[in-house]
Amino acid sequence: MEIYKPLVSVIMTAFNREKYIAEAIQSVLISTYKNFELIIVDDCSTDNTVEIANEYYSIDKRIKIYINQNNMGQWPNRNKAAEYVSGDLIMWVDSDDKIQPDAIEYVVKQFTKFPNVFFSMIYHKNDIKEPTVLSSKVSVHNHFFKEGFLNIGPGGTVVKPGFFKLIKGYSEKYGPIGDMYFNLKVAANTDILLLPYNYLIYRRHNGQEINNEYSYLCDGFRYISDAMQLPELPLTEEEKRRVLKQSARQNLISIIRYLKKSGSVTKSYKAFKLSGIKLNQLL
């Protein structure tokens, strides 16, 4: 009897990634697990990103290429890309990253072992040795009151398409930090499968949005504040106040450090106003 092998939809969003996308695509194509589709969605690149992707499409029809009519930005583009999937799982491989050859096979094995979970993430801490499922309540409490771990980007996560649609995908209003809000929303709505194997080869370079320090100052508290408004978030009102106070203080300290480093009173004040921090949240 043939063993069922779920189709994995690997999503690769791209914008001006001609330096990296070939290696990213190759890392998917050499996967030990073969039942996948590679969905590449280009956000109006002005370099040779699409041409490089098309070269691989010509030799492997598991690749599907879509080109946006207008530049959408990171989170709208990811949400758009998710509309194209046909598979049972969504796995994100960014066009400037790579994955290990056994990454897809490993993920499929874990979701087969835990069929009732909707979301997994790579877990970098050393307190577990085997894949472990945490309840929503434990995940949220551990993140805020032990040691934060819900701070991984899309490339370290896998999600079932139906659940991604149910929670309406990524929010598009928090800039580069939108994945943090998404992870909190996920944790508030479902159990999380922690995977202690780091199958992602993450690359840092100057063209990444993570380098946009100013955006984090503006949105770093705001996304936490909005997350505390989620009715399904498993925290008491007192716990929410504790989280808000700690986050407000941390964000204010970051703004003060930015002021000292940049010397820009105007931009620092603007970041404070945009952050939404209120005086009573600091006291």
Secondary structure, DSSP 8 states (H G I E B T S, - for coil): -------EEEEEEESS-TTTHHHHHHHHHT-S---EEEEEEE---SSSHHHHHHHHHTT-TTEEEEE-SS---HHHHHHHHHTT--SSEEEE--TT-EE-TTHHHHHHHHHHHSTT--EEEE--SSS-SS-EEE-HHHHHHHHHHT-------GGGEEE-HHHHHHTTS--SSSGGGHHHHHHHHHHHHS-EEEE----EE----TTSGGG-HHHHHHHTTHHHHHHTT-TT----HHHHHHHHHHHHHHHHHHHHHHHHHH--HHHHHHHHHHHT--GGGT-
